[in-house]
Amino acid sequence: MNLMYESLALLAGFVLIYSIVAKGVERTWVSGPIVFTAFGLLIGPTGLDLLSFETGRETLRTLAELTLALVLFTDAAGADLGVLRRTARLPVRLLLIGLPLTIALGYLAGLLLGLKLSTLELALVATMLAPTDAALGKAVVSNAAVPPDIREGLNVESGLNDGICVPILFVFLALAQDVGPGAVSWNLALVLVAEEIGIGLAVGIVLTVLTVQLLGFSGRRQWLTPTWIQVPVVALALTCFATAQSLGGSGFIACFTGGLLFGGMARQHREMLLRAAESTGDTFALITWVIFGSAVIGKAVGYFNWQMLLYAVLSLTLIRMLPVFLSLAGSGLNTESKLFIGWFGPRGLASIVFGVIVLNANLPNSRAMAVIVVYTVILSILAHGITANPWARAYGERMRRSQVP
């Protein structure tokens, strides 16, 4: 029991210290996830072995899913819909052209590198690493130096691509597990895609509309208190996620749909309503990265091989950047803008969740696939964390100067 309290004191103390110095850290090249993951590695079994919590697959998956749900909802709710309407072509290109090309190129790269995985396992790896992370990309999408259309485009892409990848992942997973004969499996897979997306959209829309109506009704009667007004967005995000998941839909699509709708319907009071939810999501993310550093990284080191590491490097560079560059051809964006958008596709919570799902599926090479995901996320935390603020500032300044007559 004392060990549990010691671990809780370590985590709570770290949250306390970071919350006090967060703005100072954000001004440097060191990102929050770098700090959190390094701390987890330090206090975990491969470091000082001070963390006594049982952090198994399900613990990490649950925490990562809830964190991702909150981040997706709040980021979508905080999106500038006016800018988004004017620049919708950017996320549409990234999602409808760039995302499928990324999965296809990821599959091809695994094939050429000789990864010892089956065809469907290669497809699973490519899908797990296709979605970008809204939380890891926050340093870019919240940086006022970056042009608004680029920020909103990246924000919408990161919000929707993991939700889109969920049904694709389950299609490949069902086929890899050989559910029935080939024709039946494909029919089942197509139904699954429709259910995941349709249920997610319906849940997000219905629950959000009901909640906004209730908030309006309560506000007109002055039933809302300064304390409890902080709770509805957190509760709505988690309700959207859990309800959609329990009905067989995509909780991530429900959260992003609900967030966009909430931001549009409650825009007059949006900032006040979102404040607590954003801080709650940030705290969840902090703890997730600590557990990732403590419970996952050390175990992955023992499965190191050069093909996996090279695939991780390619996933963050060529596999992501080439499809983005191609999808933005004819968009009017200059070369640096295309490279900027392509580079800032960090991998994080969604890939971790997908990795745990595949690991729990007990496929012949589940562990190898999960290790590739871990390598990619580690490299992403470092590379994107270090480059986010410097490139965002420099890019924003160059774009500003180019628009001055």
C-alpha positions in Angstrom: 0.0 0.0 0.0 2.8 2.4 0.9 4.4 1.7 -2.6 1.1 2.7 -4.2 1.1 6.0 -2.4 4.7 6.6 -3.2 3.9 6.2 -6.9 0.9 8.4 -6.6 3.0 11.1 -4.9 5.6 10.9 -7.7 2.9 11.3 -10.5 1.0 14.0 -8.7 4.1 15.9 -7.7 5.3 15.8 -11.3 2.0 17.1 -12.6 2.2 19.9 -10.0 5.7 20.9 -11.0 5.0 20.8 -14.7 1.8 22.8 -14.4 3.8 25.6 -12.7 6.5 25.8 -15.4 4.5 24.6 -18.4 4.6 28.0 -20.3 8.4 28.2 -19.8 8.9 24.7 -21.2 6.6 25.5 -24.2 8.9 28.4 -25.2 11.8 26.0 -25.6 12.6 23.2 -28.1 11.6 20.7 -25.5 7.9 19.6 -25.8 5.7 18.3 -23.0 5.6 14.7 -24.3 9.4 14.6 -24.3 9.5 15.6 -20.7 6.7 13.2 -19.7 8.1 10.2 -21.5 11.6 10.8 -20.2 10.2 11.1 -16.7 8.3 7.8 -17.2 11.5 6.1 -18.4 13.4 7.5 -15.4 11.0 6.1 -12.8 10.1 2.9 -14.6 11.6 -0.6 -14.5 14.4 0.3 -16.9 15.3 3.3 -14.8 15.0 3.8 -11.0 12.1 1.4 -10.8 10.1 3.7 -8.5 6.7 3.3 -10.2 4.7 0.4 -8.6 1.5 0.7 -10.5 0.4 -2.3 -12.6 0.4 -0.7 -16.1 -0.6 -3.4 -18.4 -2.0 -3.2 -22.0 -5.6 -2.5 -20.9 -4.5 0.3 -18.5 -2.5 2.0 -21.2 -5.2 1.5 -23.8 -8.0 2.8 -21.6 -6.0 5.9 -20.6 -4.9 6.6 -24.1 -8.4 6.2 -25.6 -9.9 8.6 -23.0 -7.2 11.1 -23.5 -7.6 11.0 -27.3 -11.3 11.3 -27.0 -11.0 14.5 -24.9 -8.3 16.0 -27.1 -10.3 15.3 -30.3 -13.5 16.9 -28.8 -11.8 20.0 -27.4 -9.7 20.6 -30.5 -12.7 20.2 -32.8 -14.8 22.5 -30.6 -12.1 25.1 -30.5 -11.7 25.1 -34.3 -12.4 28.3 -36.2 -15.3 27.3 -38.4 -15.1 30.5 -40.4 -11.5 29.7 -41.5 -12.4 26.1 -41.9 -15.2 26.8 -44.3 -12.9 29.0 -46.4 -10.1 26.4 -46.5 -12.0 23.1 -46.4 -10.1 21.9 -49.5 -6.9 21.4 -47.5 -8.1 18.8 -45.0 -10.3 17.2 -47.7 -7.2 16.7 -49.9 -5.2 15.3 -47.0 -7.9 12.9 -45.9 -9.3 11.7 -49.2 -6.0 11.6 -51.2 -3.1 11.8 -48.7 -4.4 9.3 -46.1 -5.1 6.4 -48.6 -1.7 7.1 -50.3 0.0 7.0 -46.9 -1.4 3.6 -46.1 -0.5 2.3 -49.5 3.0 3.6 -49.4 3.4 2.3 -45.8 2.4 -1.1 -47.0 4.8 -1.0 -50.0 7.7 0.2 -47.8 7.2 -2.7 -45.4 7.3 -5.1 -48.3 10.5 -3.6 -49.8 12.2 -3.6 -46.4 11.6 -7.3 -46.0 9.7 -7.0 -42.8 8.8 -10.6 -41.8 5.0 -9.9 -41.7 2.1 -11.2 -43.7 0.3 -9.1 -46.3 -2.5 -8.2 -43.9 0.0 -7.6 -41.0 1.8 -5.1 -43.2 -1.5 -3.4 -44.0 -2.2 -3.2 -40.3 1.2 -1.6 -39.5 0.6 1.0 -42.3 -2.9 1.8 -40.9 -1.7 2.0 -37.3 0.9 4.6 -38.3 -1.2 6.6 -40.7 -3.2 8.8 -38.3 -1.6 11.9 -36.9 -1.8 13.1 -33.2 -3.8 16.2 -32.3 -2.1 16.5 -28.9 1.5 16.1 -30.2 0.7 18.6 -33.0 -0.7 21.2 -30.6 2.5 23.2 -30.6 1.9 23.9 -34.3 -1.9 24.1 -34.5 -2.0 26.6 -31.6 0.9 28.7 -32.8 -0.5 32.1 -34.0 2.6 32.5 -36.2 1.4 29.7 -38.5 -1.2 30.9 -41.1 -4.8 30.1 -39.9 -5.7 27.9 -42.9 -2.6 25.7 -42.3 -3.4 25.4 -38.6 -7.1 24.5 -39.1 -6.2 22.1 -41.9 -3.8 20.2 -39.7 -6.2 20.3 -36.8 -9.1 18.9 -38.8 -6.9 16.3 -40.5 -5.5 15.0 -37.1 -9.1 15.0 -35.7 -10.6 12.9 -38.5 -7.9 10.7 -39.7 -7.7 8.5 -36.6 -11.5 8.1 -36.7 -11.4 7.1 -40.4 -8.6 4.7 -39.7 -10.5 2.9 -36.9 -12.9 1.0 -39.3 -10.0 0.3 -41.8 -7.9 -1.1 -38.9 -10.8 -3.4 -37.9 -11.3 -4.5 -41.5 -7.7 -5.7 -41.8 -7.8 -7.2 -38.3 -10.9 -9.2 -39.1 -9.4 -10.5 -42.3 -6.0 -11.3 -40.6 -7.9 -13.3 -38.0 -9.5 -15.2 -40.9 -13.2 -14.6 -39.9 -15.1 -16.9 -42.2 -14.4 -17.5 -45.9 -12.9 -14.7 -48.0 -16.2 -13.4 -49.5 -18.0 -13.4 -46.1 -15.0 -11.6 -44.5 -15.1 -8.8 -47.0 -18.8 -8.4 -46.7 -18.4 -8.3 -42.9 -15.6 -5.8 -43.3 -17.7 -3.4 -45.4 -20.6 -3.6 -43.0 -18.2 -2.8 -40.2 -16.9 0.3 -42.0 -20.5 1.6 -42.5 -21.4 0.9 -38.9 -18.3 2.4 -37.4 -18.7 5.7 -39.3 -22.5 5.9 -39.2 -22.9 5.1 -35.5 -20.1 7.5 -34.6 -21.6 10.4 -36.6 -25.1 9.8 -35.2 -24.0 9.5 -31.6 -21.9 12.7 -31.8 -24.7 14.7 -33.4 -27.5 13.5 -31.2 -25.8 13.8 -27.8 -24.3 17.1 -28.7 -27.5 18.7 -29.8 -29.3 17.4 -26.7 -26.5 18.7 -24.4 -26.4 22.2 -26.0 -30.2 22.4 -25.7 -30.1 21.4 -22.1 -27.3 23.9 -21.4 -29.4 26.7 -23.0 -32.5 25.7 -21.0 -30.5 25.6 -17.8 -28.7 28.9 -18.5 -32.0 30.8 -19.1 -33.2 29.7 -15.7 -29.8 30.5 -14.1 -29.3 26.9 -12.9 -25.7 26.8 -13.9 -23.0 27.5 -11.3 -19.4 28.7 -11.8 -18.2 25.3 -10.4 -20.4 22.9 -12.4 -20.1 24.8 -15.7 -16.6 23.3 -16.0 -17.9 19.8 -16.1 -20.4 19.4 -19.1 -17.8 19.4 -21.9 -15.6 16.7 -20.2 -18.7 14.6 -19.5 -20.1 15.1 -23.0 -16.8 14.1 -24.7 -16.6 10.9 -22.6 -20.3 10.1 -23.1 -19.9 10.5 -26.9 -16.9 8.2 -26.9 -18.3 5.5 -24.6 -21.8 5.5 -26.2 -20.5 5.1 -29.7 -18.0 2.4 -28.7 -20.7 0.5 -26.8 -23.0 0.6 -29.9 -20.3 -0.7 -32.2 -19.4 2.7 -33.7 -16.2 4.8 -33.6 -15.9 6.8 -30.4 -13.3 9.0 -32.0 -15.5 10.0 -34.9 -18.3 10.7 -32.4 -16.0 12.9 -30.4 -14.7 14.9 -33.3 -18.2 15.3 -34.8 -19.6 16.3 -31.5 -16.8 18.7 -30.9 -17.3 20.5 -34.2 -21.0 20.7 -33.7 -20.6 21.9 -30.1 -18.1 24.6 -31.1 -20.6 25.9 -33.7 -23.7 25.8 -31.5 -22.1 27.2 -28.3 -19.6 29.6 -29.8 -20.7 32.5 -27.6 -19.7 30.7 -24.4 -17.2 28.3 -26.0 -14.0 29.5 -24.4 -15.5 29.4 -20.9 -17.0 25.9 -21.4 -13.8 24.4 -23.0 -11.3 25.7 -20.4 -11.6 22.8 -17.9 -11.9 20.1 -20.6 -8.6 21.3 -22.2 -6.7 21.2 -18.9 -8.2 17.8 -18.1 -7.1 16.4 -21.5 -3.6 17.8 -21.0 -3.4 16.1 -17.6 -4.6 12.8 -19.0 -2.0 13.2 -21.8 0.8 13.8 -19.3 0.0 10.7 -17.4 -0.4 8.6 -20.6 3.1 9.7 -21.8 4.6 8.9 -18.3 3.1 5.4 -18.4 4.2 5.0 -22.0 7.8 5.8 -21.0 7.7 3.6 -18.0 5.8 0.5 -19.2 6.4 0.4 -22.9 9.7 1.8 -24.1 11.9 -0.4 -22.0 10.2 -3.6 -23.2 10.5 -2.5 -26.9 14.3 -2.1 -26.7 14.8 -5.9 -26.5 13.1 -6.3 -29.9 15.4 -3.9 -31.8 16.3 -4.6 -35.4 17.4 -2.2 -38.2 14.4 -2.9 -40.5 12.0 -1.8 -37.8 14.0 1.3 -37.0 14.3 2.2 -40.7 10.6 1.7 -41.2 9.9 4.1 -38.3 12.1 6.7 -39.9 10.5 6.3 -43.2 7.0 6.5 -41.7 7.7 10.0 -40.3 9.4 11.2 -43.5 8.9 9.7 -47.0 5.7 7.6 -46.2 4.0 10.6 -44.8 5.5 13.6 -46.7 5.3 12.2 -50.2 1.6 11.5 -50.2 0.9 14.9 -48.6 3.0 16.6 -51.2 1.2 14.8 -54.0 -2.3 15.4 -52.5 -1.6 19.2 -52.4 -0.5 19.5 -56.0 -2.4 22.3 -57.6 -3.6 23.7 -54.3 -1.7 26.9 -54.7 0.5 26.3 -51.6 4.2 26.9 -52.0 6.8 24.1 -51.5 7.7 25.0 -47.9 4.0 24.9 -47.0 3.6 21.4 -48.4 6.8 20.2 -46.7 5.6 21.9 -43.4 2.2 20.1 -43.5 3.9 16.8 -44.5 6.4 17.0 -41.7 4.0 17.9 -38.9 2.1 14.6 -38.9 3.3 13.4 -35.5 2.3 9.9 -34.3 1.1 9.4 -30.8 -2.0 8.5 -28.9 -4.0 7.0 -31.8 -1.1 4.8 -32.9 -0.5 3.7 -29.3 -4.2 2.7 -29.0 -4.1 0.9 -32.3 -0.9 -0.9 -31.2 -2.5 -2.2 -28.0 -5.6 -3.3 -30.0 -3.4 -5.3 -32.4 -1.3 -6.7 -29.5 -4.4 -7.9 -27.8 -5.5 -9.7 -31.0 -2.7 -12.2 -30.6 -1.8 -12.4 -34.2 1.4 -14.4 -35.0 3.5 -11.1 -35.3 1.5 -8.9 -32.9 4.5 -8.0 -30.8 6.7 -7.1 -33.7 4.0 -4.8 -35.1 3.6 -3.1 -31.7 7.3 -2.6 -31.5 7.4 -0.8 -34.9 4.6 1.5 -33.5 6.6 2.2 -30.4 9.8 3.0 -32.3 7.8 5.4 -34.6 6.1 7.1 -31.6 9.4 7.6 -29.8 11.1 9.1 -32.8 8.0 11.3 -33.4 8.0 12.6 -29.8 11.7 13.6 -30.2 11.7 14.9 -33.8 8.4 16.7 -33.9 8.8 18.0 -30.3 12.2 19.6 -31.1 11.3 21.1 -34.5 7.7 22.3 -33.7 8.3 25.8 -32.2 11.5 26.8 -34.3 10.0 25.8 -37.7 6.6 27.2 -36.8 8.0 30.6 -35.9 10.4 30.7 -38.9 7.7 29.5 -41.3 5.1 31.9 -40.0 7.6 34.8 -40.3 8.5 33.9 -43.9 4.8 33.6 -44.9 4.1 37.0 -43.3 7.0 38.7 -45.2 5.9 37.1 -48.5 2.4 38.7 -48.1 3.7 42.2 -47.4 3.5 44.3 -50.7 
